Amino acid sequence: MASKAKVLPAPAVARFEAGRDLGAELLQSIREMKAGEVHVAFSPAAEAREKTGLSQRQFAALLGVSVRTLQGWEQGRKQPSGAARTLLTLARTNPQALLALAGK
């Protein structure tokens, strides 16, 4: 999957970084978190696993993939394809059906 992010030239990055106040940005982020204004975005794989209530090891075994593969999906480093994507969609929309198929 190609990235749609535009790469800035080094001088533009340097100008942007020179104008930042990291301390103020961190304090603002903390204020937003305390106020409940920040929402954590889950990957579809992490959301699917959370809805089943299974650990990474259990969920990976259920899907027939390695824990490392599942971690790659959850962290956005890799994208599931084919049957795995279908099973993740099923787990997100109807986790009990997936668990029932697995006999859990």
C-alpha positions, 0 to 999 in steps of 0.5 A: 500500500503506497503512502499518500504522505507528501515528503517535505524537503529538508529545509522545510522540515528544519524550519518547521522543527525550529518553530516548535515548542515541544514542551507546550505541545506535550502539556497541551496533549496531557490537558486533552487526554485528561479532558477526554478529548483524545481518542485512541484509534484501533486498527481493525485487527486490534478492534476485532481481537478486543471484541472477542476478549482473547489474548494475542496468542489465543486470537492468532491461534484462532485465525491460524496465524503467528502472533508476530503476524497478528502484531504486525496487523495490529500495529499497522505494519502489515495488512491482512488479506483474503480469508484473514481479512474476512475473519477479522471482519466477522470478529469485528461485526459478530465476535460471538459467531467467530467464537462459536465456530471455534468452539469457544 
